[in-house]
């Protein structure tokens, strides 16, 4: 029997950075992440690069998380 080389990909759930459960723990984690990101954006005047440095993540990772959480960095300028 031949195995398929394609892997199935689940769509990202709203509020998460990837395909995860939407259980109580994940919602709590997403809320903490949202608060930390919003605080960093406020402290850095909406500057994503500076916020990423403050959070210890790459700018690309932060931008991905901003999209998944529906956060507009321009609203912190």
mmCIF file of the N, C-alpha and C atoms, coordinates in Angstrom:
data_MODEL
# 
_entry.id   MODEL 
# 
loop_
_atom_site.group_PDB 
_atom_site.id 
_atom_site.type_symbol 
_atom_site.label_atom_id 
_atom_site.label_alt_id 
_atom_site.label_comp_id 
_atom_site.label_asym_id 
_atom_site.label_entity_id 
_atom_site.label_seq_id 
_atom_site.pdbx_PDB_ins_code 
_atom_site.Cartn_x 
_atom_site.Cartn_y 
_atom_site.Cartn_z 
_atom_site.occupancy 
_atom_site.B_iso_or_equiv 
_atom_site.pdbx_formal_charge 
_atom_site.auth_seq_id 
_atom_site.auth_comp_id 
_atom_site.auth_asym_id 
_atom_site.auth_atom_id 
_atom_site.pdbx_PDB_model_num 
ATOM 1   N N  . UNK A 1 1  ? 0.832   -1.161 0.000  1.00 0.00 ? 1  UNK A N  1 
ATOM 2   C CA . UNK A 1 1  ? 0.000   0.000  0.000  1.00 0.00 ? 1  UNK A CA 1 
ATOM 3   C C  . UNK A 1 1  ? 0.889   1.240  0.000  1.00 0.00 ? 1  UNK A C  1 
ATOM 4   N N  . UNK A 1 2  ? 0.625   2.162  -0.916 1.00 0.00 ? 2  UNK A N  1 
ATOM 5   C CA . UNK A 1 2  ? 1.420   3.369  -1.052 1.00 0.00 ? 2  UNK A CA 1 
ATOM 6   C C  . UNK A 1 2  ? 0.850   4.480  -0.170 1.00 0.00 ? 2  UNK A C  1 
ATOM 7   N N  . UNK A 1 3  ? 1.721   5.131  0.562  1.00 0.00 ? 3  UNK A N  1 
ATOM 8   C CA . UNK A 1 3  ? 1.292   6.238  1.415  1.00 0.00 ? 3  UNK A CA 1 
ATOM 9   C C  . UNK A 1 3  ? 1.291   7.532  0.629  1.00 0.00 ? 3  UNK A C  1 
ATOM 10  N N  . UNK A 1 4  ? 0.357   8.366  0.943  1.00 0.00 ? 4  UNK A N  1 
ATOM 11  C CA . UNK A 1 4  ? 0.274   9.668  0.311  1.00 0.00 ? 4  UNK A CA 1 
ATOM 12  C C  . UNK A 1 4  ? 1.358   10.567 0.878  1.00 0.00 ? 4  UNK A C  1 
ATOM 13  N N  . UNK A 1 5  ? 1.992   11.350 0.016  1.00 0.00 ? 5  UNK A N  1 
ATOM 14  C CA . UNK A 1 5  ? 3.025   12.267 0.480  1.00 0.00 ? 5  UNK A CA 1 
ATOM 15  C C  . UNK A 1 5  ? 2.427   13.598 0.908  1.00 0.00 ? 5  UNK A C  1 
ATOM 16  N N  . UNK A 1 6  ? 1.167   13.804 0.621  1.00 0.00 ? 6  UNK A N  1 
ATOM 17  C CA . UNK A 1 6  ? 0.506   15.042 1.024  1.00 0.00 ? 6  UNK A CA 1 
ATOM 18  C C  . UNK A 1 6  ? 0.059   14.939 2.472  1.00 0.00 ? 6  UNK A C  1 
ATOM 19  N N  . UNK A 1 7  ? 0.239   16.011 3.173  1.00 0.00 ? 7  UNK A N  1 
ATOM 20  C CA . UNK A 1 7  ? -0.259  16.057 4.545  1.00 0.00 ? 7  UNK A CA 1 
ATOM 21  C C  . UNK A 1 7  ? -1.476  16.957 4.563  1.00 0.00 ? 7  UNK A C  1 
ATOM 22  N N  . UNK A 1 8  ? -2.431  16.584 5.353  1.00 0.00 ? 8  UNK A N  1 
ATOM 23  C CA . UNK A 1 8  ? -3.617  17.434 5.438  1.00 0.00 ? 8  UNK A CA 1 
ATOM 24  C C  . UNK A 1 8  ? -3.316  18.591 6.376  1.00 0.00 ? 8  UNK A C  1 
ATOM 25  N N  . UNK A 1 9  ? -3.795  19.753 6.020  1.00 0.00 ? 9  UNK A N  1 
ATOM 26  C CA . UNK A 1 9  ? -3.597  20.939 6.839  1.00 0.00 ? 9  UNK A CA 1 
ATOM 27  C C  . UNK A 1 9  ? -4.958  21.433 7.283  1.00 0.00 ? 9  UNK A C  1 
ATOM 28  N N  . UNK A 1 10 ? -5.062  21.639 8.592  1.00 0.00 ? 10 UNK A N  1 
ATOM 29  C CA . UNK A 1 10 ? -6.295  22.215 9.118  1.00 0.00 ? 10 UNK A CA 1 
ATOM 30  C C  . UNK A 1 10 ? -6.179  23.723 9.057  1.00 0.00 ? 10 UNK A C  1 
ATOM 31  N N  . UNK A 1 11 ? -7.305  24.377 8.877  1.00 0.00 ? 11 UNK A N  1 
ATOM 32  C CA . UNK A 1 11 ? -7.306  25.835 8.865  1.00 0.00 ? 11 UNK A CA 1 
ATOM 33  C C  . UNK A 1 11 ? -7.105  26.362 10.282 1.00 0.00 ? 11 UNK A C  1 
ATOM 34  N N  . UNK A 1 12 ? -6.468  27.515 10.365 1.00 0.00 ? 12 UNK A N  1 
ATOM 35  C CA . UNK A 1 12 ? -6.240  28.139 11.665 1.00 0.00 ? 12 UNK A CA 1 
ATOM 36  C C  . UNK A 1 12 ? -7.568  28.552 12.277 1.00 0.00 ? 12 UNK A C  1 
ATOM 37  N N  . UNK A 1 13 ? -7.702  28.313 13.542 1.00 0.00 ? 13 UNK A N  1 
ATOM 38  C CA . UNK A 1 13 ? -8.890  28.724 14.276 1.00 0.00 ? 13 UNK A CA 1 
ATOM 39  C C  . UNK A 1 13 ? -8.795  30.214 14.574 1.00 0.00 ? 13 UNK A C  1 
ATOM 40  N N  . UNK A 1 14 ? -9.906  30.907 14.607 1.00 0.00 ? 14 UNK A N  1 
ATOM 41  C CA . UNK A 1 14 ? -9.847  32.328 14.961 1.00 0.00 ? 14 UNK A CA 1 
ATOM 42  C C  . UNK A 1 14 ? -9.205  32.502 16.333 1.00 0.00 ? 14 UNK A C  1 
ATOM 43  N N  . UNK A 1 15 ? -8.304  33.469 16.440 1.00 0.00 ? 15 UNK A N  1 
ATOM 44  C CA . UNK A 1 15 ? -7.655  33.747 17.714 1.00 0.00 ? 15 UNK A CA 1 
ATOM 45  C C  . UNK A 1 15 ? -6.436  32.901 17.999 1.00 0.00 ? 15 UNK A C  1 
ATOM 46  N N  . UNK A 1 16 ? -6.033  32.075 17.058 1.00 0.00 ? 16 UNK A N  1 
ATOM 47  C CA . UNK A 1 16 ? -4.830  31.271 17.280 1.00 0.00 ? 16 UNK A CA 1 
ATOM 48  C C  . UNK A 1 16 ? -3.879  31.488 16.121 1.00 0.00 ? 16 UNK A C  1 
ATOM 49  N N  . UNK A 1 17 ? -2.643  31.176 16.334 1.00 0.00 ? 17 UNK A N  1 
ATOM 50  C CA . UNK A 1 17 ? -1.643  31.365 15.289 1.00 0.00 ? 17 UNK A CA 1 
ATOM 51  C C  . UNK A 1 17 ? -1.545  30.147 14.385 1.00 0.00 ? 17 UNK A C  1 
ATOM 52  N N  . UNK A 1 18 ? -2.273  29.117 14.676 1.00 0.00 ? 18 UNK A N  1 
ATOM 53  C CA . UNK A 1 18 ? -2.212  27.909 13.875 1.00 0.00 ? 18 UNK A CA 1 
ATOM 54  C C  . UNK A 1 18 ? -3.372  26.999 14.198 1.00 0.00 ? 18 UNK A C  1 
ATOM 55  N N  . UNK A 1 19 ? -3.347  25.819 13.602 1.00 0.00 ? 19 UNK A N  1 
ATOM 56  C CA . UNK A 1 19 ? -4.455  24.885 13.846 1.00 0.00 ? 19 UNK A CA 1 
ATOM 57  C C  . UNK A 1 19 ? -4.372  24.297 15.247 1.00 0.00 ? 19 UNK A C  1 
ATOM 58  N N  . UNK A 1 20 ? -5.185  24.814 16.124 1.00 0.00 ? 20 UNK A N  1 
ATOM 59  C CA . UNK A 1 20 ? -5.190  24.352 17.511 1.00 0.00 ? 20 UNK A CA 1 
ATOM 60  C C  . UNK A 1 20 ? -6.613  24.117 17.954 1.00 0.00 ? 20 UNK A C  1 
ATOM 61  N N  . UNK A 1 21 ? -6.740  23.573 19.116 1.00 0.00 ? 21 UNK A N  1 
ATOM 62  C CA . UNK A 1 21 ? -8.066  23.393 19.681 1.00 0.00 ? 21 UNK A CA 1 
ATOM 63  C C  . UNK A 1 21 ? -8.608  24.748 20.116 1.00 0.00 ? 21 UNK A C  1 
ATOM 64  N N  . UNK A 1 22 ? -9.887  24.807 20.351 1.00 0.00 ? 22 UNK A N  1 
ATOM 65  C CA . UNK A 1 22 ? -10.492 26.046 20.837 1.00 0.00 ? 22 UNK A CA 1 
ATOM 66  C C  . UNK A 1 22 ? -10.986 25.848 22.260 1.00 0.00 ? 22 UNK A C  1 
ATOM 67  N N  . UNK A 1 23 ? -10.332 24.951 22.961 1.00 0.00 ? 23 UNK A N  1 
ATOM 68  C CA . UNK A 1 23 ? -10.715 24.655 24.336 1.00 0.00 ? 23 UNK A CA 1 
ATOM 69  C C  . UNK A 1 23 ? -10.424 25.800 25.287 1.00 0.00 ? 23 UNK A C  1 
ATOM 70  N N  . UNK A 1 24 ? -10.823 25.616 26.504 1.00 0.00 ? 24 UNK A N  1 
ATOM 71  C CA . UNK A 1 24 ? -10.701 26.635 27.543 1.00 0.00 ? 24 UNK A CA 1 
ATOM 72  C C  . UNK A 1 24 ? -9.247  27.070 27.747 1.00 0.00 ? 24 UNK A C  1 
ATOM 73  N N  . UNK A 1 25 ? -8.330  26.128 27.769 1.00 0.00 ? 25 UNK A N  1 
ATOM 74  C CA . UNK A 1 25 ? -6.924  26.468 27.980 1.00 0.00 ? 25 UNK A CA 1 
ATOM 75  C C  . UNK A 1 25 ? -6.392  27.307 26.827 1.00 0.00 ? 25 UNK A C  1 
ATOM 76  N N  . UNK A 1 26 ? -6.712  26.929 25.603 1.00 0.00 ? 26 UNK A N  1 
ATOM 77  C CA . UNK A 1 26 ? -6.227  27.689 24.456 1.00 0.00 ? 26 UNK A CA 1 
ATOM 78  C C  . UNK A 1 26 ? -6.799  29.101 24.444 1.00 0.00 ? 26 UNK A C  1 
ATOM 79  N N  . UNK A 1 27 ? -8.061  29.248 24.817 1.00 0.00 ? 27 UNK A N  1 
ATOM 80  C CA . UNK A 1 27 ? -8.657  30.589 24.881 1.00 0.00 ? 27 UNK A CA 1 
ATOM 81  C C  . UNK A 1 27 ? -7.954  31.435 25.939 1.00 0.00 ? 27 UNK A C  1 
ATOM 82  N N  . UNK A 1 28 ? -7.601  30.838 27.069 1.00 0.00 ? 28 UNK A N  1 
ATOM 83  C CA . UNK A 1 28 ? -6.890  31.560 28.131 1.00 0.00 ? 28 UNK A CA 1 
ATOM 84  C C  . UNK A 1 28 ? -5.500  31.978 27.652 1.00 0.00 ? 28 UNK A C  1 
ATOM 85  N N  . UNK A 1 29 ? -4.805  31.092 26.970 1.00 0.00 ? 29 UNK A N  1 
ATOM 86  C CA . UNK A 1 29 ? -3.472  31.401 26.433 1.00 0.00 ? 29 UNK A CA 1 
ATOM 87  C C  . UNK A 1 29 ? -3.570  32.535 25.430 1.00 0.00 ? 29 UNK A C  1 
ATOM 88  N N  . UNK A 1 30 ? -4.538  32.450 24.519 1.00 0.00 ? 30 UNK A N  1 
ATOM 89  C CA . UNK A 1 30 ? -4.719  33.500 23.518 1.00 0.00 ? 30 UNK A CA 1 
ATOM 90  C C  . UNK A 1 30 ? -5.004  34.844 24.169 1.00 0.00 ? 30 UNK A C  1 
ATOM 91  N N  . UNK A 1 31 ? -5.752  34.873 25.260 1.00 0.00 ? 31 UNK A N  1 
ATOM 92  C CA . UNK A 1 31 ? -6.062  36.120 25.932 1.00 0.00 ? 31 UNK A CA 1 
ATOM 93  C C  . UNK A 1 31 ? -4.809  36.737 26.571 1.00 0.00 ? 31 UNK A C  1 
ATOM 94  N N  . UNK A 1 32 ? -3.975  35.909 27.178 1.00 0.00 ? 32 UNK A N  1 
ATOM 95  C CA . UNK A 1 32 ? -2.721  36.402 27.767 1.00 0.00 ? 32 UNK A CA 1 
ATOM 96  C C  . UNK A 1 32 ? -1.800  36.931 26.667 1.00 0.00 ? 32 UNK A C  1 
ATOM 97  N N  . UNK A 1 33 ? -1.702  36.185 25.572 1.00 0.00 ? 33 UNK A N  1 
ATOM 98  C CA . UNK A 1 33 ? -0.865  36.614 24.447 1.00 0.00 ? 33 UNK A CA 1 
ATOM 99  C C  . UNK A 1 33 ? -1.373  37.947 23.905 1.00 0.00 ? 33 UNK A C  1 
ATOM 100 N N  . UNK A 1 34 ? -2.688  38.080 23.749 1.00 0.00 ? 34 UNK A N  1 
ATOM 101 C CA . UNK A 1 34 ? -3.289  39.319 23.252 1.00 0.00 ? 34 UNK A CA 1 
ATOM 102 C C  . UNK A 1 34 ? -2.917  40.496 24.170 1.00 0.00 ? 34 UNK A C  1 
ATOM 103 N N  . UNK A 1 35 ? -3.045  40.310 25.473 1.00 0.00 ? 35 UNK A N  1 
ATOM 104 C CA . UNK A 1 35 ? -2.730  41.388 26.416 1.00 0.00 ? 35 UNK A CA 1 
ATOM 105 C C  . UNK A 1 35 ? -1.266  41.810 26.324 1.00 0.00 ? 35 UNK A C  1 
ATOM 106 N N  . UNK A 1 36 ? -0.365  40.840 26.231 1.00 0.00 ? 36 UNK A N  1 
ATOM 107 C CA . UNK A 1 36 ? 1.065   41.145 26.145 1.00 0.00 ? 36 UNK A CA 1 
ATOM 108 C C  . UNK A 1 36 ? 1.398   41.867 24.843 1.00 0.00 ? 36 UNK A C  1 
ATOM 109 N N  . UNK A 1 37 ? 0.828   41.420 23.744 1.00 0.00 ? 37 UNK A N  1 
ATOM 110 C CA . UNK A 1 37 ? 1.075   42.064 22.452 1.00 0.00 ? 37 UNK A CA 1 
ATOM 111 C C  . UNK A 1 37 ? 0.538   43.491 22.466 1.00 0.00 ? 37 UNK A C  1 
ATOM 112 N N  . UNK A 1 38 ? -0.672  43.672 22.974 1.00 0.00 ? 38 UNK A N  1 
ATOM 113 C CA . UNK A 1 38 ? -1.252  45.012 23.019 1.00 0.00 ? 38 UNK A CA 1 
ATOM 114 C C  . UNK A 1 38 ? -0.434  45.939 23.912 1.00 0.00 ? 38 UNK A C  1 
ATOM 115 N N  . UNK A 1 39 ? 0.074   45.429 25.022 1.00 0.00 ? 39 UNK A N  1 
ATOM 116 C CA . UNK A 1 39 ? 0.915   46.246 25.912 1.00 0.00 ? 39 UNK A CA 1 
ATOM 117 C C  . UNK A 1 39 ? 2.201   46.655 25.194 1.00 0.00 ? 39 UNK A C  1 
ATOM 118 N N  . UNK A 1 40 ? 2.820   45.725 24.483 1.00 0.00 ? 40 UNK A N  1 
ATOM 119 C CA . UNK A 1 40 ? 4.053   46.029 23.754 1.00 0.00 ? 40 UNK A CA 1 
ATOM 120 C C  . UNK A 1 40 ? 3.783   47.055 22.655 1.00 0.00 ? 40 UNK A C  1 
ATOM 121 N N  . UNK A 1 41 ? 2.664   46.920 21.972 1.00 0.00 ? 41 UNK A N  1 
ATOM 122 C CA . UNK A 1 41 ? 2.326   47.881 20.921 1.00 0.00 ? 41 UNK A CA 1 
ATOM 123 C C  . UNK A 1 41 ? 2.085   49.271 21.510 1.00 0.00 ? 41 UNK A C  1 
ATOM 124 N N  . UNK A 1 42 ? 1.405   49.334 22.653 1.00 0.00 ? 42 UNK A N  1 
ATOM 125 C CA . UNK A 1 42 ? 1.181   50.633 23.308 1.00 0.00 ? 42 UNK A CA 1 
ATOM 126 C C  . UNK A 1 42 ? 2.515   51.261 23.718 1.00 0.00 ? 42 UNK A C  1 
ATOM 127 N N  . UNK A 1 43 ? 3.403   50.477 24.313 1.00 0.00 ? 43 UNK A N  1 
ATOM 128 C CA . UNK A 1 43 ? 4.696   50.974 24.774 1.00 0.00 ? 43 UNK A CA 1 
ATOM 129 C C  . UNK A 1 43 ? 5.577   51.460 23.623 1.00 0.00 ? 43 UNK A C  1 
ATOM 130 N N  . UNK A 1 44 ? 5.376   50.888 22.440 1.00 0.00 ? 44 UNK A N  1 
ATOM 131 C CA . UNK A 1 44 ? 6.220   51.212 21.291 1.00 0.00 ? 44 UNK A CA 1 
ATOM 132 C C  . UNK A 1 44 ? 5.474   51.996 20.215 1.00 0.00 ? 44 UNK A C  1 
ATOM 133 N N  . UNK A 1 45 ? 4.365   52.586 20.580 1.00 0.00 ? 45 UNK A N  1 
ATOM 134 C CA . UNK A 1 45 ? 3.627   53.449 19.659 1.00 0.00 ? 45 UNK A CA 1 
ATOM 135 C C  . UNK A 1 45 ? 3.158   52.760 18.394 1.00 0.00 ? 45 UNK A C  1 
ATOM 136 N N  . UNK A 1 46 ? 2.845   51.483 18.489 1.00 0.00 ? 46 UNK A N  1 
ATOM 137 C CA . UNK A 1 46 ? 2.360   50.735 17.333 1.00 0.00 ? 46 UNK A CA 1 
ATOM 138 C C  . UNK A 1 46 ? 3.459   50.218 16.425 1.00 0.00 ? 46 UNK A C  1 
ATOM 139 N N  . UNK A 1 47 ? 4.724   50.420 16.792 1.00 0.00 ? 47 UNK A N  1 
ATOM 140 C CA . UNK A 1 47 ? 5.847   49.957 15.988 1.00 0.00 ? 47 UNK A CA 1 
ATOM 141 C C  . UNK A 1 47 ? 6.002   48.447 16.167 1.00 0.00 ? 47 UNK A C  1 
ATOM 142 N N  . UNK A 1 48 ? 5.739   47.708 15.086 1.00 0.00 ? 48 UNK A N  1 
ATOM 143 C CA . UNK A 1 48 ? 5.744   46.242 15.157 1.00 0.00 ? 48 UNK A CA 1 
ATOM 144 C C  . UNK A 1 48 ? 7.147   45.696 15.383 1.00 0.00 ? 48 UNK A C  1 
ATOM 145 N N  . UNK A 1 49 ? 8.135   46.254 14.709 1.00 0.00 ? 49 UNK A N  1 
ATOM 146 C CA . UNK A 1 49 ? 9.509   45.759 14.861 1.00 0.00 ? 49 UNK A CA 1 
ATOM 147 C C  . UNK A 1 49 ? 10.000  45.935 16.299 1.00 0.00 ? 49 UNK A C  1 
ATOM 148 N N  . UNK A 1 50 ? 9.776   47.113 16.867 1.00 0.00 ? 50 UNK A N  1 
ATOM 149 C CA . UNK A 1 50 ? 10.202  47.366 18.248 1.00 0.00 ? 50 UNK A CA 1 
ATOM 150 C C  . UNK A 1 50 ? 9.419   46.495 19.230 1.00 0.00 ? 50 UNK A C  1 
ATOM 151 N N  . UNK A 1 51 ? 8.137   46.297 18.967 1.00 0.00 ? 51 UNK A N  1 
ATOM 152 C CA . UNK A 1 51 ? 7.311   45.442 19.827 1.00 0.00 ? 51 UNK A CA 1 
ATOM 153 C C  . UNK A 1 51 ? 7.794   44.000 19.781 1.00 0.00 ? 51 UNK A C  1 
ATOM 154 N N  . UNK A 1 52 ? 8.161   43.539 18.598 1.00 0.00 ? 52 UNK A N  1 
ATOM 155 C CA . UNK A 1 52 ? 8.668   42.168 18.459 1.00 0.00 ? 52 UNK A CA 1 
ATOM 156 C C  . UNK A 1 52 ? 9.946   41.995 19.266 1.00 0.00 ? 52 UNK A C  1 
ATOM 157 N N  . UNK A 1 53 ? 10.844  42.984 19.188 1.00 0.00 ? 53 UNK A N  1 
ATOM 158 C CA . UNK A 1 53 ? 12.088  42.908 19.973 1.00 0.00 ? 53 UNK A CA 1 
ATOM 159 C C  . UNK A 1 53 ? 11.779  42.864 21.461 1.00 0.00 ? 53 UNK A C  1 
ATOM 160 N N  . UNK A 1 54 ? 10.832  43.693 21.905 1.00 0.00 ? 54 UNK A N  1 
ATOM 161 C CA . UNK A 1 54 ? 10.475  43.734 23.324 1.00 0.00 ? 54 UNK A CA 1 
ATOM 162 C C  . UNK A 1 54 ? 9.876   42.407 23.783 1.00 0.00 ? 54 UNK A C  1 
ATOM 163 N N  . UNK A 1 55 ? 9.148   41.749 22.897 1.00 0.00 ? 55 UNK A N  1 
ATOM 164 C CA . UNK A 1 55 ? 8.516   40.466 23.243 1.00 0.00 ? 55 UNK A CA 1 
ATOM 165 C C  . UNK A 1 55 ? 9.458   39.278 23.055 1.00 0.00 ? 55 UNK A C  1 
ATOM 166 N N  . UNK A 1 56 ? 10.581  39.500 22.373 1.00 0.00 ? 56 UNK A N  1 
ATOM 167 C CA . UNK A 1 56 ? 11.541  38.419 22.151 1.00 0.00 ? 56 UNK A CA 1 
ATOM 168 C C  . UNK A 1 56 ? 11.130  37.459 21.047 1.00 0.00 ? 56 UNK A C  1 
ATOM 169 N N  . UNK A 1 57 ? 10.418  37.986 20.044 1.00 0.00 ? 57 UNK A N  1 
ATOM 170 C CA . UNK A 1 57 ? 10.007  37.174 18.900 1.00 0.00 ? 57 UNK A CA 1 
ATOM 171 C C  . UNK A 1 57 ? 10.425  37.886 17.619 1.00 0.00 ? 57 UNK A C  1 
ATOM 172 N N  . UNK A 1 58 ? 10.369  37.172 16.508 1.00 0.00 ? 58 UNK A N  1 
ATOM 173 C CA . UNK A 1 58 ? 10.689  37.815 15.238 1.00 0.00 ? 58 UNK A CA 1 
ATOM 174 C C  . UNK A 1 58 ? 9.525   38.694 14.809 1.00 0.00 ? 58 UNK A C  1 
ATOM 175 N N  . UNK A 1 59 ? 9.839   39.661 13.979 1.00 0.00 ? 59 UNK A N  1 
ATOM 176 C CA . UNK A 1 59 ? 8.796   40.545 13.464 1.00 0.00 ? 59 UNK A CA 1 
ATOM 177 C C  . UNK A 1 59 ? 7.765   39.747 12.668 1.00 0.00 ? 59 UNK A C  1 
ATOM 178 N N  . UNK A 1 60 ? 8.240   38.772 11.879 1.00 0.00 ? 60 UNK A N  1 
ATOM 179 C CA . UNK A 1 60 ? 7.329   37.955 11.089 1.00 0.00 ? 60 UNK A CA 1 
ATOM 180 C C  . UNK A 1 60 ? 6.374   37.161 11.992 1.00 0.00 ? 60 UNK A C  1 
ATOM 181 N N  . UNK A 1 61 ? 6.900   36.617 13.079 1.00 0.00 ? 61 UNK A N  1 
ATOM 182 C CA . UNK A 1 61 ? 6.057   35.851 14.009 1.00 0.00 ? 61 UNK A CA 1 
ATOM 183 C C  . UNK A 1 61 ? 5.004   36.748 14.645 1.00 0.00 ? 61 UNK A C  1 
ATOM 184 N N  . UNK A 1 62 ? 5.412   37.967 15.001 1.00 0.00 ? 62 UNK A N  1 
ATOM 185 C CA . UNK A 1 62 ? 4.458   38.891 15.600 1.00 0.00 ? 62 UNK A CA 1 
ATOM 186 C C  . UNK A 1 62 ? 3.394   39.298 14.590 1.00 0.00 ? 62 UNK A C  1 
ATOM 187 N N  . UNK A 1 63 ? 3.800   39.577 13.358 1.00 0.00 ? 63 UNK A N  1 
ATOM 188 C CA . UNK A 1 63 ? 2.820   39.948 12.328 1.00 0.00 ? 63 UNK A CA 1 
ATOM 189 C C  . UNK A 1 63 ? 1.818   38.820 12.093 1.00 0.00 ? 63 UNK A C  1 
ATOM 190 N N  . UNK A 1 64 ? 2.297   37.589 12.107 1.00 0.00 ? 64 UNK A N  1 
ATOM 191 C CA . UNK A 1 64 ? 1.405   36.441 11.940 1.00 0.00 ? 64 UNK A CA 1 
ATOM 192 C C  . UNK A 1 64 ? 0.402   36.374 13.092 1.00 0.00 ? 64 UNK A C  1 
ATOM 193 N N  . UNK A 1 65 ? 0.880   36.590 14.305 1.00 0.00 ? 65 UNK A N  1 
ATOM 194 C CA . UNK A 1 65 ? 0.005   36.549 15.469 1.00 0.00 ? 65 UNK A CA 1 
ATOM 195 C C  . UNK A 1 65 ? -0.986  37.719 15.446 1.00 0.00 ? 65 UNK A C  1 
ATOM 196 N N  . UNK A 1 66 ? -0.533  38.889 14.997 1.00 0.00 ? 66 UNK A N  1 
ATOM 197 C CA . UNK A 1 66 ? -1.431  40.041 14.883 1.00 0.00 ? 66 UNK A CA 1 
ATOM 198 C C  . UNK A 1 66 ? -2.589  39.721 13.937 1.00 0.00 ? 66 UNK A C  1 
ATOM 199 N N  . UNK A 1 67 ? -2.254  39.107 12.799 1.00 0.00 ? 67 UNK A N  1 
ATOM 200 C CA . UNK A 1 67 ? -3.307  38.725 11.840 1.00 0.00 ? 67 UNK A CA 1 
ATOM 201 C C  . UNK A 1 67 ? -4.267  37.716 12.441 1.00 0.00 ? 67 UNK A C  1 
ATOM 202 N N  . UNK A 1 68 ? -3.736  36.719 13.120 1.00 0.00 ? 68 UNK A N  1 
ATOM 203 C CA . UNK A 1 68 ? -4.599  35.657 13.646 1.00 0.00 ? 68 UNK A CA 1 
ATOM 204 C C  . UNK A 1 68 ? -5.496  36.159 14.775 1.00 0.00 ? 68 UNK A C  1 
ATOM 205 N N  . UNK A 1 69 ? -5.022  37.162 15.515 1.00 0.00 ? 69 UNK A N  1 
ATOM 206 C CA . UNK A 1 69 ? -5.821  37.710 16.609 1.00 0.00 ? 69 UNK A CA 1 
ATOM 207 C C  . UNK A 1 69 ? -6.652  38.919 16.175 1.00 0.00 ? 69 UNK A C  1 
ATOM 208 N N  . UNK A 1 70 ? -6.451  39.356 14.949 1.00 0.00 ? 70 UNK A N  1 
ATOM 209 C CA . UNK A 1 70 ? -7.210  40.494 14.436 1.00 0.00 ? 70 UNK A CA 1 
ATOM 210 C C  . UNK A 1 70 ? -6.830  41.813 15.085 1.00 0.00 ? 70 UNK A C  1 
ATOM 211 N N  . UNK A 1 71 ? -5.556  41.976 15.405 1.00 0.00 ? 71 UNK A N  1 
ATOM 212 C CA . UNK A 1 71 ? -5.068  43.204 16.041 1.00 0.00 ? 71 UNK A CA 1 
ATOM 213 C C  . UNK A 1 71 ? -4.456  44.100 14.971 1.00 0.00 ? 71 UNK A C  1 
ATOM 214 N N  . UNK A 1 72 ? -4.891  45.361 14.931 1.00 0.00 ? 72 UNK A N  1 
ATOM 215 C CA . UNK A 1 72 ? -4.352  46.342 13.992 1.00 0.00 ? 72 UNK A CA 1 
ATOM 216 C C  . UNK A 1 72 ? -3.324  47.205 14.721 1.00 0.00 ? 72 UNK A C  1 
ATOM 217 N N  . UNK A 1 73 ? -2.033  47.069 14.385 1.00 0.00 ? 73 UNK A N  1 
ATOM 218 C CA . UNK A 1 73 ? -1.016  47.845 15.098 1.00 0.00 ? 73 UNK A CA 1 
ATOM 219 C C  . UNK A 1 73 ? -1.162  49.351 14.879 1.00 0.00 ? 73 UNK A C  1 
ATOM 220 N N  . UNK A 1 74 ? -1.788  49.755 13.788 1.00 0.00 ? 74 UNK A N  1 
ATOM 221 C CA . UNK A 1 74 ? -1.960  51.184 13.522 1.00 0.00 ? 74 UNK A CA 1 
ATOM 222 C C  . UNK A 1 74 ? -2.868  51.855 14.542 1.00 0.00 ? 74 UNK A C  1 
ATOM 223 N N  . UNK A 1 75 ? -3.707  51.093 15.192 1.00 0.00 ? 75 UNK A N  1 
ATOM 224 C CA . UNK A 1 75 ? -4.605  51.680 16.188 1.00 0.00 ? 75 UNK A CA 1 
ATOM 225 C C  . UNK A 1 75 ? -3.870  52.018 17.487 1.00 0.00 ? 75 UNK A C  1 
ATOM 226 N N  . UNK A 1 76 ? -2.576  51.674 17.581 1.00 0.00 ? 76 UNK A N  1 
ATOM 227 C CA . UNK A 1 76 ? -1.783  51.974 18.774 1.00 0.00 ? 76 UNK A CA 1 
ATOM 228 C C  . UNK A 1 76 ? -0.815  53.125 18.532 1.00 0.00 ? 76 UNK A C  1 
ATOM 229 N N  . UNK A 1 77 ? -0.958  53.806 17.382 1.00 0.00 ? 77 UNK A N  1 
ATOM 230 C CA . UNK A 1 77 ? -0.077  54.937 17.040 1.00 0.00 ? 77 UNK A CA 1 
ATOM 231 C C  . UNK A 1 77 ? -0.667  56.219 17.516 1.00 0.00 ? 77 UNK A C  1 
# 
